[in-house]
Amino acid sequence: MNENQNDSGNPVLTFEGKKYFINQLSKEIKESINALQIAETQLKMHQDTLKLLTISRNSIANQLREKLKNIE
């Protein structure tokens, strides 16, 4: 899904290879577009959170490894 503006300033939605003038779509379709945009944003946010958690976990594991290094 991609939104662009054409020469006339009318926003265009590109979805599955087709282009649609957003101003000509029904309110229900516009709400679906908005919901999809929110879902995409949430997915990105959670993917970023997972990356941060992975980095943190690796850092903690490295710290533990260093602390255990001197224990027999």
PyMOL Python script that loads the backbone (N, CA, C, O; Angstrom):
from pymol import cmd

cmd.read_pdbstr("""\
ATOM      1  N   MET A   1       0.852  -1.171   0.000  1.00  0.00           N
ATOM      2  CA  MET A   1       0.000   0.000   0.000  1.00  0.00           C
ATOM      3  C   MET A   1       0.893   1.228   0.000  1.00  0.00           C
ATOM      4  O   MET A   1       1.860   1.309   0.757  1.00  0.00           O
ATOM      5  N   ASN A   2       0.560   2.173  -0.850  1.00  0.00           N
ATOM      6  CA  ASN A   2       1.360   3.362  -0.986  1.00  0.00           C
ATOM      7  C   ASN A   2       0.445   4.533  -1.318  1.00  0.00           C
ATOM      8  O   ASN A   2      -0.483   4.401  -2.117  1.00  0.00           O
ATOM      9  N   GLU A   3       0.716   5.689  -0.694  1.00  0.00           N
ATOM     10  CA  GLU A   3      -0.072   6.885  -0.992  1.00  0.00           C
ATOM     11  C   GLU A   3       0.826   7.921  -1.625  1.00  0.00           C
ATOM     12  O   GLU A   3       1.936   8.162  -1.151  1.00  0.00           O
ATOM     13  N   ASN A   4       0.352   8.539  -2.696  1.00  0.00           N
ATOM     14  CA  ASN A   4       1.070   9.613  -3.377  1.00  0.00           C
ATOM     15  C   ASN A   4       0.094  10.728  -3.688  1.00  0.00           C
ATOM     16  O   ASN A   4      -1.118  10.572  -3.544  1.00  0.00           O
ATOM     17  N   GLN A   5       0.639  11.857  -4.117  1.00  0.00           N
ATOM     18  CA  GLN A   5      -0.194  12.959  -4.608  1.00  0.00           C
ATOM     19  C   GLN A   5       0.036  13.057  -6.110  1.00  0.00           C
ATOM     20  O   GLN A   5       1.176  12.984  -6.568  1.00  0.00           O
ATOM     21  N   ASN A   6      -1.031  13.219  -6.877  1.00  0.00           N
ATOM     22  CA  ASN A   6      -0.852  13.437  -8.318  1.00  0.00           C
ATOM     23  C   ASN A   6      -0.764  14.935  -8.592  1.00  0.00           C
ATOM     24  O   ASN A   6      -0.751  15.740  -7.661  1.00  0.00           O
ATOM     25  N   ASP A   7      -0.706  15.299  -9.845  1.00  0.00           N
ATOM     26  CA  ASP A   7      -0.538  16.706 -10.227  1.00  0.00           C
ATOM     27  C   ASP A   7      -1.668  17.603  -9.719  1.00  0.00           C
ATOM     28  O   ASP A   7      -1.440  18.778  -9.433  1.00  0.00           O
ATOM     29  N   SER A   8      -2.858  17.072  -9.607  1.00  0.00           N
ATOM     30  CA  SER A   8      -3.990  17.897  -9.175  1.00  0.00           C
ATOM     31  C   SER A   8      -4.095  17.984  -7.653  1.00  0.00           C
ATOM     32  O   SER A   8      -5.013  18.622  -7.137  1.00  0.00           O
ATOM     33  N   GLY A   9      -3.170  17.354  -6.926  1.00  0.00           N
ATOM     34  CA  GLY A   9      -3.208  17.398  -5.474  1.00  0.00           C
ATOM     35  C   GLY A   9      -4.150  16.385  -4.860  1.00  0.00           C
ATOM     36  O   GLY A   9      -4.303  16.340  -3.639  1.00  0.00           O
ATOM     37  N   ASN A  10      -4.778  15.577  -5.684  1.00  0.00           N
ATOM     38  CA  ASN A  10      -5.679  14.532  -5.208  1.00  0.00           C
ATOM     39  C   ASN A  10      -4.832  13.326  -4.787  1.00  0.00           C
ATOM     40  O   ASN A  10      -4.147  12.744  -5.628  1.00  0.00           O
ATOM     41  N   PRO A  11      -4.863  12.936  -3.501  1.00  0.00           N
ATOM     42  CA  PRO A  11      -4.045  11.805  -3.076  1.00  0.00           C
ATOM     43  C   PRO A  11      -4.436  10.520  -3.807  1.00  0.00           C
ATOM     44  O   PRO A  11      -5.609  10.266  -4.079  1.00  0.00           O
ATOM     45  N   VAL A  12      -3.417   9.724  -4.112  1.00  0.00           N
ATOM     46  CA  VAL A  12      -3.621   8.474  -4.841  1.00  0.00           C
ATOM     47  C   VAL A  12      -3.144   7.319  -3.967  1.00  0.00           C
ATOM     48  O   VAL A  12      -2.052   7.369  -3.401  1.00  0.00           O
ATOM     49  N   LEU A  13      -3.956   6.299  -3.863  1.00  0.00           N
ATOM     50  CA  LEU A  13      -3.589   5.066  -3.166  1.00  0.00           C
ATOM     51  C   LEU A  13      -3.189   4.047  -4.213  1.00  0.00           C
ATOM     52  O   LEU A  13      -3.931   3.806  -5.165  1.00  0.00           O
ATOM     53  N   THR A  14      -2.018   3.447  -4.043  1.00  0.00           N
ATOM     54  CA  THR A  14      -1.616   2.331  -4.890  1.00  0.00           C
ATOM     55  C   THR A  14      -1.707   1.078  -4.029  1.00  0.00           C
ATOM     56  O   THR A  14      -0.999   0.951  -3.030  1.00  0.00           O
ATOM     57  N   PHE A  15      -2.563   0.172  -4.411  1.00  0.00           N
ATOM     58  CA  PHE A  15      -2.803  -1.046  -3.637  1.00  0.00           C
ATOM     59  C   PHE A  15      -2.894  -2.219  -4.595  1.00  0.00           C
ATOM     60  O   PHE A  15      -3.733  -2.245  -5.495  1.00  0.00           O
ATOM     61  N   GLU A  16      -2.008  -3.196  -4.382  1.00  0.00           N
ATOM     62  CA  GLU A  16      -1.960  -4.401  -5.211  1.00  0.00           C
ATOM     63  C   GLU A  16      -1.889  -4.059  -6.699  1.00  0.00           C
ATOM     64  O   GLU A  16      -2.569  -4.664  -7.527  1.00  0.00           O
ATOM     65  N   GLY A  17      -1.048  -3.076  -7.014  1.00  0.00           N
ATOM     66  CA  GLY A  17      -0.797  -2.726  -8.406  1.00  0.00           C
ATOM     67  C   GLY A  17      -1.817  -1.807  -9.055  1.00  0.00           C
ATOM     68  O   GLY A  17      -1.652  -1.428 -10.214  1.00  0.00           O
ATOM     69  N   LYS A  18      -2.860  -1.445  -8.337  1.00  0.00           N
ATOM     70  CA  LYS A  18      -3.878  -0.552  -8.892  1.00  0.00           C
ATOM     71  C   LYS A  18      -3.823   0.787  -8.174  1.00  0.00           C
ATOM     72  O   LYS A  18      -3.441   0.858  -7.006  1.00  0.00           O
ATOM     73  N   LYS A  19      -4.209   1.858  -8.882  1.00  0.00           N
ATOM     74  CA  LYS A  19      -4.219   3.203  -8.318  1.00  0.00           C
ATOM     75  C   LYS A  19      -5.664   3.659  -8.125  1.00  0.00           C
ATOM     76  O   LYS A  19      -6.527   3.437  -8.974  1.00  0.00           O
ATOM     77  N   TYR A  20      -5.901   4.309  -6.971  1.00  0.00           N
ATOM     78  CA  TYR A  20      -7.231   4.796  -6.632  1.00  0.00           C
ATOM     79  C   TYR A  20      -7.113   6.225  -6.116  1.00  0.00           C
ATOM     80  O   TYR A  20      -6.219   6.522  -5.324  1.00  0.00           O
ATOM     81  N   PHE A  21      -8.002   7.113  -6.553  1.00  0.00           N
ATOM     82  CA  PHE A  21      -8.064   8.463  -6.010  1.00  0.00           C
ATOM     83  C   PHE A  21      -8.771   8.384  -4.656  1.00  0.00           C
ATOM     84  O   PHE A  21      -9.942   8.013  -4.575  1.00  0.00           O
ATOM     85  N   ILE A  22      -8.055   8.730  -3.615  1.00  0.00           N
ATOM     86  CA  ILE A  22      -8.588   8.575  -2.260  1.00  0.00           C
ATOM     87  C   ILE A  22      -9.852   9.414  -2.059  1.00  0.00           C
ATOM     88  O   ILE A  22     -10.796   8.967  -1.408  1.00  0.00           O
ATOM     89  N   ASN A  23      -9.871  10.622  -2.614  1.00  0.00           N
ATOM     90  CA  ASN A  23     -11.049  11.492  -2.434  1.00  0.00           C
ATOM     91  C   ASN A  23     -12.313  10.908  -3.052  1.00  0.00           C
ATOM     92  O   ASN A  23     -13.418  11.335  -2.717  1.00  0.00           O
ATOM     93  N   GLN A  24     -12.164   9.942  -3.944  1.00  0.00           N
ATOM     94  CA  GLN A  24     -13.324   9.341  -4.595  1.00  0.00           C
ATOM     95  C   GLN A  24     -13.771   8.045  -3.901  1.00  0.00           C
ATOM     96  O   GLN A  24     -14.759   7.435  -4.309  1.00  0.00           O
ATOM     97  N   LEU A  25     -13.057   7.632  -2.870  1.00  0.00           N
ATOM     98  CA  LEU A  25     -13.397   6.388  -2.179  1.00  0.00           C
ATOM     99  C   LEU A  25     -14.414   6.651  -1.077  1.00  0.00           C
ATOM    100  O   LEU A  25     -14.521   7.766  -0.565  1.00  0.00           O
ATOM    101  N   SER A  26     -15.155   5.615  -0.721  1.00  0.00           N
ATOM    102  CA  SER A  26     -16.173   5.755   0.322  1.00  0.00           C
ATOM    103  C   SER A  26     -15.513   5.944   1.694  1.00  0.00           C
ATOM    104  O   SER A  26     -14.334   5.645   1.883  1.00  0.00           O
ATOM    105  N   LYS A  27     -16.299   6.443   2.631  1.00  0.00           N
ATOM    106  CA  LYS A  27     -15.821   6.645   4.000  1.00  0.00           C
ATOM    107  C   LYS A  27     -15.360   5.314   4.599  1.00  0.00           C
ATOM    108  O   LYS A  27     -14.348   5.258   5.297  1.00  0.00           O
ATOM    109  N   GLU A  28     -16.100   4.257   4.323  1.00  0.00           N
ATOM    110  CA  GLU A  28     -15.764   2.923   4.839  1.00  0.00           C
ATOM    111  C   GLU A  28     -14.387   2.471   4.333  1.00  0.00           C
ATOM    112  O   GLU A  28     -13.592   1.919   5.094  1.00  0.00           O
ATOM    113  N   ILE A  29     -14.117   2.705   3.064  1.00  0.00           N
ATOM    114  CA  ILE A  29     -12.819   2.322   2.491  1.00  0.00           C
ATOM    115  C   ILE A  29     -11.714   3.177   3.098  1.00  0.00           C
ATOM    116  O   ILE A  29     -10.637   2.667   3.406  1.00  0.00           O
ATOM    117  N   LYS A  30     -11.970   4.479   3.274  1.00  0.00           N
ATOM    118  CA  LYS A  30     -10.979   5.361   3.889  1.00  0.00           C
ATOM    119  C   LYS A  30     -10.664   4.904   5.316  1.00  0.00           C
ATOM    120  O   LYS A  30      -9.513   4.968   5.747  1.00  0.00           O
ATOM    121  N   GLU A  31     -11.671   4.449   6.040  1.00  0.00           N
ATOM    122  CA  GLU A  31     -11.456   3.943   7.391  1.00  0.00           C
ATOM    123  C   GLU A  31     -10.605   2.673   7.359  1.00  0.00           C
ATOM    124  O   GLU A  31      -9.761   2.473   8.233  1.00  0.00           O
ATOM    125  N   SER A  32     -10.819   1.822   6.367  1.00  0.00           N
ATOM    126  CA  SER A  32     -10.011   0.609   6.220  1.00  0.00           C
ATOM    127  C   SER A  32      -8.556   0.963   5.903  1.00  0.00           C
ATOM    128  O   SER A  32      -7.629   0.336   6.415  1.00  0.00           O
ATOM    129  N   ILE A  33      -8.371   1.970   5.058  1.00  0.00           N
ATOM    130  CA  ILE A  33      -7.015   2.431   4.732  1.00  0.00           C
ATOM    131  C   ILE A  33      -6.331   2.923   5.996  1.00  0.00           C
ATOM    132  O   ILE A  33      -5.177   2.585   6.260  1.00  0.00           O
ATOM    133  N   ASN A  34      -7.047   3.724   6.776  1.00  0.00           N
ATOM    134  CA  ASN A  34      -6.497   4.247   8.023  1.00  0.00           C
ATOM    135  C   ASN A  34      -6.145   3.111   8.985  1.00  0.00           C
ATOM    136  O   ASN A  34      -5.082   3.132   9.606  1.00  0.00           O
ATOM    137  N   ALA A  35      -7.024   2.130   9.108  1.00  0.00           N
ATOM    138  CA  ALA A  35      -6.767   0.996   9.996  1.00  0.00           C
ATOM    139  C   ALA A  35      -5.530   0.223   9.542  1.00  0.00           C
ATOM    140  O   ALA A  35      -4.733  -0.220  10.370  1.00  0.00           O
ATOM    141  N   LEU A  36      -5.372   0.065   8.246  1.00  0.00           N
ATOM    142  CA  LEU A  36      -4.207  -0.635   7.708  1.00  0.00           C
ATOM    143  C   LEU A  36      -2.927   0.150   8.004  1.00  0.00           C
ATOM    144  O   LEU A  36      -1.899  -0.436   8.343  1.00  0.00           O
ATOM    145  N   GLN A  37      -2.992   1.462   7.875  1.00  0.00           N
ATOM    146  CA  GLN A  37      -1.830   2.302   8.189  1.00  0.00           C
ATOM    147  C   GLN A  37      -1.452   2.191   9.662  1.00  0.00           C
ATOM    148  O   GLN A  37      -0.269   2.133  10.000  1.00  0.00           O
ATOM    149  N   ILE A  38      -2.446   2.161  10.531  1.00  0.00           N
ATOM    150  CA  ILE A  38      -2.198   2.010  11.967  1.00  0.00           C
ATOM    151  C   ILE A  38      -1.564   0.655  12.252  1.00  0.00           C
ATOM    152  O   ILE A  38      -0.620   0.560  13.037  1.00  0.00           O
ATOM    153  N   ALA A  39      -2.081  -0.393  11.615  1.00  0.00           N
ATOM    154  CA  ALA A  39      -1.521  -1.734  11.806  1.00  0.00           C
ATOM    155  C   ALA A  39      -0.071  -1.788  11.344  1.00  0.00           C
ATOM    156  O   ALA A  39       0.769  -2.391  12.011  1.00  0.00           O
ATOM    157  N   GLU A  40       0.226  -1.169  10.219  1.00  0.00           N
ATOM    158  CA  GLU A  40       1.609  -1.131   9.705  1.00  0.00           C
ATOM    159  C   GLU A  40       2.529  -0.407  10.685  1.00  0.00           C
ATOM    160  O   GLU A  40       3.647  -0.853  10.946  1.00  0.00           O
ATOM    161  N   THR A  41       2.054   0.704  11.219  1.00  0.00           N
ATOM    162  CA  THR A  41       2.846   1.470  12.185  1.00  0.00           C
ATOM    163  C   THR A  41       3.105   0.646  13.444  1.00  0.00           C
ATOM    164  O   THR A  41       4.222   0.632  13.962  1.00  0.00           O
ATOM    165  N   GLN A  42       2.083  -0.032  13.930  1.00  0.00           N
ATOM    166  CA  GLN A  42       2.233  -0.866  15.125  1.00  0.00           C
ATOM    167  C   GLN A  42       3.213  -2.005  14.878  1.00  0.00           C
ATOM    168  O   GLN A  42       4.040  -2.312  15.737  1.00  0.00           O
ATOM    169  N   LEU A  43       3.123  -2.633  13.710  1.00  0.00           N
ATOM    170  CA  LEU A  43       4.055  -3.714  13.381  1.00  0.00           C
ATOM    171  C   LEU A  43       5.496  -3.218  13.393  1.00  0.00           C
ATOM    172  O   LEU A  43       6.380  -3.882  13.934  1.00  0.00           O
ATOM    173  N   LYS A  44       5.731  -2.061  12.803  1.00  0.00           N
ATOM    174  CA  LYS A  44       7.083  -1.498  12.774  1.00  0.00           C
ATOM    175  C   LYS A  44       7.572  -1.215  14.187  1.00  0.00           C
ATOM    176  O   LYS A  44       8.716  -1.512  14.530  1.00  0.00           O
ATOM    177  N   MET A  45       6.695  -0.638  15.002  1.00  0.00           N
ATOM    178  CA  MET A  45       7.069  -0.329  16.372  1.00  0.00           C
ATOM    179  C   MET A  45       7.457  -1.598  17.132  1.00  0.00           C
ATOM    180  O   MET A  45       8.459  -1.611  17.847  1.00  0.00           O
ATOM    181  N   HIS A  46       6.676  -2.655  16.981  1.00  0.00           N
ATOM    182  CA  HIS A  46       6.961  -3.901  17.691  1.00  0.00           C
ATOM    183  C   HIS A  46       8.204  -4.594  17.135  1.00  0.00           C
ATOM    184  O   HIS A  46       8.945  -5.225  17.890  1.00  0.00           O
ATOM    185  N   GLN A  47       8.441  -4.487  15.841  1.00  0.00           N
ATOM    186  CA  GLN A  47       9.676  -5.034  15.272  1.00  0.00           C
ATOM    187  C   GLN A  47      10.886  -4.315  15.854  1.00  0.00           C
ATOM    188  O   GLN A  47      11.890  -4.949  16.178  1.00  0.00           O
ATOM    189  N   ASP A  48      10.792  -2.992  15.987  1.00  0.00           N
ATOM    190  CA  ASP A  48      11.880  -2.220  16.588  1.00  0.00           C
ATOM    191  C   ASP A  48      12.082  -2.608  18.052  1.00  0.00           C
ATOM    192  O   ASP A  48      13.216  -2.700  18.522  1.00  0.00           O
ATOM    193  N   THR A  49      10.981  -2.837  18.770  1.00  0.00           N
ATOM    194  CA  THR A  49      11.069  -3.268  20.166  1.00  0.00           C
ATOM    195  C   THR A  49      11.765  -4.624  20.261  1.00  0.00           C
ATOM    196  O   THR A  49      12.600  -4.831  21.142  1.00  0.00           O
ATOM    197  N   LEU A  50      11.430  -5.543  19.366  1.00  0.00           N
ATOM    198  CA  LEU A  50      12.084  -6.857  19.362  1.00  0.00           C
ATOM    199  C   LEU A  50      13.582  -6.730  19.109  1.00  0.00           C
ATOM    200  O   LEU A  50      14.375  -7.445  19.721  1.00  0.00           O
ATOM    201  N   LYS A  51      13.973  -5.832  18.218  1.00  0.00           N
ATOM    202  CA  LYS A  51      15.396  -5.615  17.954  1.00  0.00           C
ATOM    203  C   LYS A  51      16.104  -5.123  19.214  1.00  0.00           C
ATOM    204  O   LYS A  51      17.188  -5.600  19.551  1.00  0.00           O
ATOM    205  N   LEU A  52      15.484  -4.164  19.910  1.00  0.00           N
ATOM    206  CA  LEU A  52      16.071  -3.643  21.138  1.00  0.00           C
ATOM    207  C   LEU A  52      16.171  -4.712  22.219  1.00  0.00           C
ATOM    208  O   LEU A  52      17.174  -4.788  22.929  1.00  0.00           O
ATOM    209  N   LEU A  53      15.146  -5.529  22.346  1.00  0.00           N
ATOM    210  CA  LEU A  53      15.173  -6.617  23.330  1.00  0.00           C
ATOM    211  C   LEU A  53      16.261  -7.636  23.005  1.00  0.00           C
ATOM    212  O   LEU A  53      16.910  -8.157  23.912  1.00  0.00           O
ATOM    213  N   THR A  54      16.465  -7.921  21.738  1.00  0.00           N
ATOM    214  CA  THR A  54      17.522  -8.848  21.319  1.00  0.00           C
ATOM    215  C   THR A  54      18.890  -8.294  21.674  1.00  0.00           C
ATOM    216  O   THR A  54      19.750  -9.020  22.174  1.00  0.00           O
ATOM    217  N   ILE A  55      19.092  -7.009  21.417  1.00  0.00           N
ATOM    218  CA  ILE A  55      20.364  -6.368  21.767  1.00  0.00           C
ATOM    219  C   ILE A  55      20.576  -6.412  23.279  1.00  0.00           C
ATOM    220  O   ILE A  55      21.677  -6.712  23.741  1.00  0.00           O
ATOM    221  N   SER A  56      19.538  -6.117  24.046  1.00  0.00           N
ATOM    222  CA  SER A  56      19.632  -6.141  25.508  1.00  0.00           C
ATOM    223  C   SER A  56      19.948  -7.539  26.015  1.00  0.00           C
ATOM    224  O   SER A  56      20.798  -7.716  26.887  1.00  0.00           O
ATOM    225  N   ARG A  57      19.261  -8.527  25.466  1.00  0.00           N
ATOM    226  CA  ARG A  57      19.495  -9.913  25.887  1.00  0.00           C
ATOM    227  C   ARG A  57      20.930 -10.319  25.612  1.00  0.00           C
ATOM    228  O   ARG A  57      21.567 -10.957  26.451  1.00  0.00           O
ATOM    229  N   ASN A  58      21.444  -9.960  24.451  1.00  0.00           N
ATOM    230  CA  ASN A  58      22.824 -10.300  24.107  1.00  0.00           C
ATOM    231  C   ASN A  58      23.810  -9.605  25.042  1.00  0.00           C
ATOM    232  O   ASN A  58      24.814 -10.196  25.440  1.00  0.00           O
ATOM    233  N   SER A  59      23.529  -8.373  25.385  1.00  0.00           N
ATOM    234  CA  SER A  59      24.392  -7.626  26.297  1.00  0.00           C
ATOM    235  C   SER A  59      24.401  -8.266  27.683  1.00  0.00           C
ATOM    236  O   SER A  59      25.461  -8.420  28.291  1.00  0.00           O
ATOM    237  N   ILE A  60      23.241  -8.635  28.175  1.00  0.00           N
ATOM    238  CA  ILE A  60      23.144  -9.285  29.489  1.00  0.00           C
ATOM    239  C   ILE A  60      23.859 -10.630  29.468  1.00  0.00           C
ATOM    240  O   ILE A  60      24.545 -10.975  30.431  1.00  0.00           O
ATOM    241  N   ALA A  61      23.713 -11.391  28.395  1.00  0.00           N
ATOM    242  CA  ALA A  61      24.399 -12.683  28.271  1.00  0.00           C
ATOM    243  C   ALA A  61      25.910 -12.489  28.271  1.00  0.00           C
ATOM    244  O   ALA A  61      26.638 -13.278  28.874  1.00  0.00           O
ATOM    245  N   ASN A  62      26.387 -11.438  27.593  1.00  0.00           N
ATOM    246  CA  ASN A  62      27.824 -11.146  27.584  1.00  0.00           C
ATOM    247  C   ASN A  62      28.314 -10.769  28.975  1.00  0.00           C
ATOM    248  O   ASN A  62      29.395 -11.188  29.388  1.00  0.00           O
ATOM    249  N   GLN A  63      27.529  -9.987  29.693  1.00  0.00           N
ATOM    250  CA  GLN A  63      27.888  -9.622  31.064  1.00  0.00           C
ATOM    251  C   GLN A  63      27.955 -10.856  31.956  1.00  0.00           C
ATOM    252  O   GLN A  63      28.884 -11.007  32.749  1.00  0.00           O
ATOM    253  N   LEU A  64      26.975 -11.730  31.823  1.00  0.00           N
ATOM    254  CA  LEU A  64      26.961 -12.968  32.604  1.00  0.00           C
ATOM    255  C   LEU A  64      28.168 -13.831  32.267  1.00  0.00           C
ATOM    256  O   LEU A  64      28.801 -14.397  33.157  1.00  0.00           O
ATOM    257  N   ARG A  65      28.480 -13.929  30.998  1.00  0.00           N
ATOM    258  CA  ARG A  65      29.637 -14.707  30.559  1.00  0.00           C
ATOM    259  C   ARG A  65      30.922 -14.197  31.216  1.00  0.00           C
ATOM    260  O   ARG A  65      31.754 -14.987  31.663  1.00  0.00           O
ATOM    261  N   GLU A  66      31.075 -12.887  31.272  1.00  0.00           N
ATOM    262  CA  GLU A  66      32.255 -12.284  31.894  1.00  0.00           C
ATOM    263  C   GLU A  66      32.291 -12.571  33.386  1.00  0.00           C
ATOM    264  O   GLU A  66      33.353 -12.875  33.930  1.00  0.00           O
ATOM    265  N   LYS A  67      31.148 -12.479  34.058  1.00  0.00           N
ATOM    266  CA  LYS A  67      31.084 -12.724  35.508  1.00  0.00           C
ATOM    267  C   LYS A  67      31.375 -14.176  35.835  1.00  0.00           C
ATOM    268  O   LYS A  67      31.990 -14.471  36.860  1.00  0.00           O
ATOM    269  N   LEU A  68      30.940 -15.088  34.972  1.00  0.00           N
ATOM    270  CA  LEU A  68      31.137 -16.523  35.222  1.00  0.00           C
ATOM    271  C   LEU A  68      32.525 -17.003  34.805  1.00  0.00           C
ATOM    272  O   LEU A  68      32.925 -18.115  35.149  1.00  0.00           O
ATOM    273  N   LYS A  69      33.245 -16.189  34.084  1.00  0.00           N
ATOM    274  CA  LYS A  69      34.542 -16.578  33.546  1.00  0.00           C
ATOM    275  C   LYS A  69      35.519 -16.976  34.651  1.00  0.00           C
ATOM    276  O   LYS A  69      36.326 -17.885  34.457  1.00  0.00           O
ATOM    277  N   ASN A  70      35.460 -16.315  35.801  1.00  0.00           N
ATOM    278  CA  ASN A  70      36.422 -16.558  36.867  1.00  0.00           C
ATOM    279  C   ASN A  70      35.946 -17.610  37.864  1.00  0.00           C
ATOM    280  O   ASN A  70      36.665 -17.916  38.815  1.00  0.00           O
ATOM    281  N   ILE A  71      34.784 -18.156  37.676  1.00  0.00           N
ATOM    282  CA  ILE A  71      34.255 -19.186  38.582  1.00  0.00           C
ATOM    283  C   ILE A  71      34.571 -20.564  38.036  1.00  0.00           C
ATOM    284  O   ILE A  71      34.342 -20.856  36.863  1.00  0.00           O
ATOM    285  N   GLU A  72      35.097 -21.398  38.905  1.00  0.00           N
ATOM    286  CA  GLU A  72      35.424 -22.764  38.475  1.00  0.00           C
ATOM    287  C   GLU A  72      34.314 -23.721  38.698  1.00  0.00           C
ATOM    288  O   GLU A  72      34.447 -24.904  38.385  1.00  0.00           O
TER     289      GLU A  72
END
""", "prot")
cmd.dss("prot")
cmd.show_as("cartoon", "prot")
cmd.util.cbc("prot")
cmd.orient("prot")
